Amino acid sequence: MTRKETVGDVAKESIPLNTGAVIRTPGNTKKYHTGSWRTFRPVIDQKTCIKCGTCWRVCPDAAIYIDKDGKYRINYDYCKGCLICFRECPVKAISKELEQK
C-alpha cells in the first residue's frame, strides 16, 4: 500500500507502508507448544480442589481447562510454568513440581 503524506498544500513523496501487527491465520498459536521450557509445573490435587475457577481465570496462557467431568486440568503443552495459579489458589490445591526433562 502507498499513501501520500501532505503538509498543507505541499505533497511529499509517496511512502510505501508494510502491513504490521496483523494475524493472517487465526488460531495459529495452537500449533506452537510453548510449555517445553518451563522449570516448574503446577499440579492440581483434585481431592482438595473446590472448583472455584480462580486458576482458570488467572492463567495467562489459557492452559487450564475444565474437562467433561467438571474437573480443572492443565494442558502442559501450553503451560509455561509461571505458577500464578499455584500462588492464587485459595485452598492450596495446586502444588509445584520440578519439571522432569
Secondary structure, 3 states (H helix, E strand, C coil): CEEEEEECCEEEEEEECCCCCCCCCCCHHHHCCCHHHCCEEEEECCCCCCCCCHHHHHCCCCCEEECCCCCEEECCCCCCCCCHHHHHCCCCCEEEEECCC
